[in-house]
Amino acid sequence: MDELIARVTQKTGLDQATARKAIGLILGYLQKEGPQNEVNQLIAALPGAQDAIDEGKAGGGGGGLMGMVGSMGGGVMALGGQLMGIGVSMGQMQPLGKELFAYGREKAGEDTMGAIMGSIPGLSQFV
């Protein structure tokens, strides 16, 4: 997880704590919305991923309107609202997603990541 956080901070300019929260929120979203088998393979391939997910759930992101959208479901847009709620700008979201998915491909394989990407509508705009 430290290697992934370092790569994300380098690509996005986020600090380490925010990068970790953002990764946790994204992985938690994938865990909720994606194909369970493939998402479990991804999480298993990333040591510390489940801890980051748990921290993301506990720390949540996004109060106000975007938080409400997130609690109602809201899909990828709600995830974007949560990320903005923890300090990730719109301009940082795509490099964050690209780096997380590139790292996922390295660790869990192209087939696993392809199945996750293909199963979640709108996800491709972030990666």
N, C-alpha and C positions, 0 to 999 in steps of 0.2 A: 504494500500500500504506500510506503514512503516513496518508492520510485515513481509511482503514478502521481502522487501529490506533487513531487518535484517537477515532473513533466507538465502538469496542469498549471502550476504557478509560473513556470517559465513561459508557457504559451499565452496565458491570460493576464498575468500581472496580479492575480489574486494572492492574498496572503495564505499561508499554509492552513490556518484554521478554517477560513472560508472555503478554500479548495476542498478540504476534507468534508465539510458539511455539504457542499454542493455535490460531491461524488456520492455521499450517503443518500442524499435526496434522489438523485438520478437512479442509483441502484435500487433504492426502495420503490421507486415508481416502476422500474422494470420488473421487480419482484411481484408487484401488485397487478400489473397489466400484461406482462409478457408470458410466453410459454414456460410453464414451471420447470420442465426438464432442462431446457437450455439455460434459463436464468440461474437455476441451481448449479449447473456446470460452470457458468461464468463466476458466480460468487465463490464456489469452491476453488477456482483457479486464481483468485485474488485474495491472498492472506490479509486478514483484517477487514475485509469487505462487510461482513455481517456486523461487526462492531460499528463501522461507519454508518450503516443503514440504521442500526438501533439509535445511534446518536442523532441522526437526521430526523427520526420519528420523534424522539424526545425533545429535540431543540426546535423542531418544526421550522418552517420559514413562512413568512407572509401572513401578516395579520390583515385586517381590513377586508376590502372587497376581494382581493386575490386569494386571501386565506379562505374566504367563504366559498369562492369558486372551487378551490382545492378540496374543501371538505365535501362538496357536492359531487365530486368526480372530476369533471372538467378536462380530463385528458391531458394532452401535451401542453395546452395553454395554462392549465393549472400548475403544472410543473414549472413552467416559465415564471409564473407568479411567485411560486415558492422560492425559486432561485433569486429573483429580484428582491424578495423579502429578506434574504440573508446577505445582500450586497453584490450580487452578480449582475452586471449590466447586460443589456441586450447584445452589445458588441462582444462580450466575453462568452456568451452562451454557446455560440457555434464552435469557437476554438476549444472550449471545455468539452463539448460533446464529441468533437472530432478526436481529441486526444484520448478521452476515455474509451471510445470505441476502437481506436487503433491499438490501444493497450490491451483491450479485451480480445481483439483478434490475435495478438501475439501470444496471449496466455491461454485462451480458451479455444481458439481456432476460428477460421472463417465460417465454417458451417454453423457453429453455435451462434455467432454474432449475426449471421445472415438470417437465421430463423427468428431471432429476437427482433431485428430491424423490420423484417417483413410482416411481423404479426401486430405491430403497433402503429395505427394510423397517425400520420403527421410527424413521426419520429425522425424521418429522413431530413426534415428541414433543420434539425439541430446537429446533424452529423453530415 
